[in-house]
Amino acid sequence: MEFRVPIREISCFMNRKYFFSGIQPSGKIHIGNYLGAIKSWIKLQNTYNGIFGIVDYHAITEPYEASQMPKQILNAAIDYIAAGIDSKKSILMIQSHVPEHTELAWILNCITPVSWLEKIPTFKEKARQFKENVNMGLMDYPVLMAADIMLYKSTIVPVGEDQLPHIELTRMIVRTFNSRYGKTFPEPEAYLSKGAKIFSLTQPAKKMSKSFGPESYIALSDEPKIIEKKLATAVTDPARKRRTDKGNPYICNLFNLHKLFSSLQEIKKIEDGCRSAGIGCLECKKLLAKNISQELEPIRLKQLELAKKPEYIKKILEDGSKRARKIAQGTLKEVKKKIGLL
């Protein structure tokens, strides 16, 4: 099932509705994150009150280096701001600095059947990927995600296609809570961006992810030479083993990226050239590398500038977390009263 919410122009900032979205500080933010979520956030922050979380509690469900986490949180904030998140328009916060996230998650756990969580596709995938670390957090991840969304009474959630089961679960939890305790939360709708699902460069049947290694994704911080090198080894149409072989661009992962980064004229040239063997994969990759580099270059330069101002970034995170907590405390107080804990 596909969800899509129309963007409404709302003139009064105080009357705007909220939305929450987050990214794990588990490494470099890549173009899958950028196209699947961040570009939508930049647009939505002009018409909604955006709360952007660095969701560090979600990040610890998988193996990680504790000593590297503070640096990764700081880098995630730098990526957010460099990509276009405006701390004057939106709230940029750290999930673990707002304890109401986990407190609401526990309350929601008590109304969420285990059978619902067992059906979430991402849990099954993560359980296969981390066989030695199938912890309770991996299974309960969607409930914490629901708490993230519900805490700010989000009406929309910008996500990639792989997150749709999580949003549907959130909606089910909202309906259960409202039915049991009275109308409290809106049912959030998923907002899909144009590049809602970006695939791995090395495993094109799977979503682009940091889990598959640096060669499988293009980071926002990658320099043009690195982007060209990664694309040079990226998987294309398996039918094109030689330069003279004709191919089908619609089964080629890189053609999907061309449709997001290249001009209409270039896309037409790639499509026709692939089908007729008029151009080779190497030429196709070089053009794509150039176009991706051009779009990411302003972000990369801004990242380098912000990296020199760690105290400035920390202050934004501190202030944002305080603002987020004030909203979260109000929601949790209402929830506790309705479930009989006040």
TAMO-V92490 format. One record per backbone hydrogen bond with DSSP energy under -0.5 kcal/mol. CO is the residue of the C=O (numbers start at 1). NH is the residue of the N-H. Records with the same first field share a line. If there is no record, write none. Layout:
CO: NH + NH
This chain:
3: 192
6: 8
8: 10
11: 13
12: 15
13: 16
17: 49
18: 155 + 156
19: 51
21: 53
23: 55
24: 26
29: 220
30: 33 + 34
31: 35
32: 36
33: 37 + 38
34: 39
35: 195
37: 40 + 41
38: 42
39: 43
40: 44
41: 45
43: 46
44: 47 + 48
48: 50
49: 19
50: 52 + 91
51: 21 + 53
52: 93
53: 23 + 55
54: 56 + 95
55: 59
56: 60
58: 61
59: 62
64: 66
65: 68 + 69
66: 69 + 70
68: 72
69: 73
70: 74
71: 75
72: 76
73: 77
74: 78
75: 79
76: 80
77: 81
78: 82
79: 83
80: 84 + 85
81: 84
85: 87
86: 89 + 90
90: 92
91: 52 + 93
93: 54 + 95
94: 97
95: 98
98: 101
99: 103
100: 104
101: 105
102: 106
103: 107
104: 108
105: 109
106: 110
107: 110
108: 111 + 112
109: 112
111: 113
113: 116 + 117
114: 118
115: 119
116: 119
117: 120
120: 123 + 124
121: 125
122: 126
123: 127
124: 128
125: 129
126: 130
128: 131
130: 133
131: 134
133: 135
135: 138 + 139
136: 140
137: 141
139: 142
140: 143 + 144
141: 145
142: 146
143: 147
144: 148
145: 149
146: 150
147: 151
149: 152 + 154
150: 153
155: 189
156: 20
157: 159 + 191
159: 193
160: 163
161: 164
163: 166 + 167
164: 168
165: 169
166: 170
167: 171
168: 172
169: 173
170: 174
171: 175
172: 176
173: 177
174: 178
175: 179
176: 180
177: 181
178: 182
186: 188
189: 157
190: 192
191: 159
193: 196
196: 161
198: 208
201: 235
203: 200 + 206
206: 200
209: 212
210: 213
213: 216
214: 217
216: 201
217: 219
218: 31
219: 222
223: 226 + 227
224: 228
225: 229
226: 230
227: 231
228: 232
229: 233
230: 233
231: 234
237: 240
239: 241
242: 245
247: 249
248: 251
249: 252
251: 253
252: 255 + 256
253: 257
254: 258
255: 259
257: 260 + 261
258: 262
263: 267
264: 268
265: 269
266: 270
267: 271
268: 272
269: 273
270: 274
271: 275
272: 276
273: 277 + 278 + 279
274: 247
280: 284
281: 285
282: 286
283: 287
284: 288
285: 289
286: 290
287: 291
288: 292
289: 293
290: 294
291: 295
292: 296
293: 297
294: 298
296: 300
297: 301
298: 302
299: 303
300: 304
301: 305
302: 306
303: 307
305: 308
306: 309
309: 313
310: 314
311: 315
312: 316
313: 317
314: 318
315: 319
316: 320
317: 321
318: 322
319: 323
320: 324
321: 325
322: 326
323: 327
324: 328
325: 329
326: 330
327: 331
328: 332
329: 333
330: 334
331: 335
332: 336
333: 337
334: 338
335: 339
336: 340 + 341 + 342
337: 340
